[in-house]
Each structure stands twice: as C-alpha cells, then as structure tokens.
Amino acid sequence: MAHTGTGFFDRKGNFFKTAREATASDLAALLGKIGDGESLAPGIANMLLERRAEIEQLFADHDQMVEEEEAIKATRIADAGNVAHLQTRPAR
C-alpha cells in the first residue's frame, strides 16, 4: 500500500531521511575535504551539530569581545588628542 513520507534535501539536492542528516551534509560541503584519505568533514559536521549551543555561545562571546576591543581602540584614538607633547631636548 502506498504511503506518504517526509524527506529533506541538502543544497546539492541529495535526499535524506532526517533534517539533521541534510544539515550535516551541507556543513560537510562547506568544510570541504579535511585530512588525508577519507575526509573528516562529515564527522566534524556532526560534532558541530551536537555542540551547536556551545559553539553559538562561543561566537556570541567572540562578537562581544570584538565590540569591546573596537570601543577601547576608539577611546584611545579619541584620547590621543588630549596628550601634551613634551619639547624635545638635544641629546648630550
């Protein structure tokens, strides 16, 4: 008897039974071939999916640090105009 089903496709159009498998395939494609011999990309892609929350937090922390770093640099540049330059003396 015929029945319906759900399938998922990666960006290349390959069919997968689960969304996780399709996403892992897309991640592996983005990573490209990693390592000698058989590529490590599929395993890394699955690890990225498993540790997604931790990875997203890592990137959020990174973005915050970059913003703080840029703010510090901007403050230093703004404060540079307030520096008094000493007169130079000839070396003896």
C-alpha positions in Angstrom: 0.0 0.0 0.0 1.3 3.5 -0.8 2.0 5.9 1.9 3.4 9.4 2.4 6.7 10.3 4.0 8.9 13.2 4.8 12.3 13.8 3.3 14.9 16.5 3.5 17.3 17.8 0.8 20.7 19.3 1.2 21.8 22.3 -1.0 23.0 19.9 -3.7 19.6 18.2 -3.9 20.6 15.0 -2.2 17.7 13.3 -0.3 18.0 12.5 3.4 15.5 10.9 5.8 16.2 13.5 8.6 16.8 17.2 8.7 20.0 16.5 10.8 21.5 14.4 8.0 20.7 17.0 5.4 22.2 19.8 7.5 25.3 17.7 8.3 25.7 17.1 4.6 25.6 20.9 4.0 28.0 21.6 6.8 30.4 18.9 5.4 30.2 20.5 2.0 31.0 23.9 3.5 34.0 22.5 5.3 35.3 20.8 2.2 37.8 17.9 2.3 39.7 17.8 5.6 42.6 15.4 6.3 44.3 12.8 4.2 42.4 9.8 2.8 38.7 9.8 3.7 37.6 13.3 4.7 37.0 14.2 8.3 34.4 16.8 7.3 31.3 14.6 7.9 32.4 13.8 11.4 33.2 17.4 12.2 29.8 18.4 10.7 28.0 16.1 13.1 30.1 17.3 16.0 29.2 20.9 15.1 25.5 20.0 15.2 25.9 18.2 18.6 27.7 21.1 20.1 25.7 23.8 18.4 24.7 25.7 21.6 28.3 25.8 22.9 29.6 26.9 19.5 26.9 29.7 19.2 27.8 30.9 22.7 31.5 30.9 21.8 30.7 33.1 18.7 28.5 35.4 20.8 31.3 35.8 23.3 33.7 36.4 20.5 31.5 39.1 19.0 31.2 40.8 22.3 35.0 40.8 22.8 35.5 42.3 19.3 33.0 45.0 20.1 34.8 45.8 23.3 38.1 45.8 21.6 36.9 48.2 19.0 35.4 50.5 21.7 38.8 50.5 23.5 40.6 51.4 20.3 38.1 54.2 19.5 38.6 55.6 23.0 42.4 55.5 22.7 42.2 57.4 19.4 39.8 60.0 20.8 42.0 60.5 23.8 45.1 60.8 21.7 44.2 64.4 21.0 44.5 65.2 24.8 48.1 64.2 25.1 50.6 67.0 25.7 53.8 66.7 23.8 57.0 67.5 25.6 59.6 69.6 24.0 62.5 67.6 22.7 65.9 68.3 24.1 69.1 67.8 22.3 70.9 64.6 23.3 74.2 65.2 25.3 
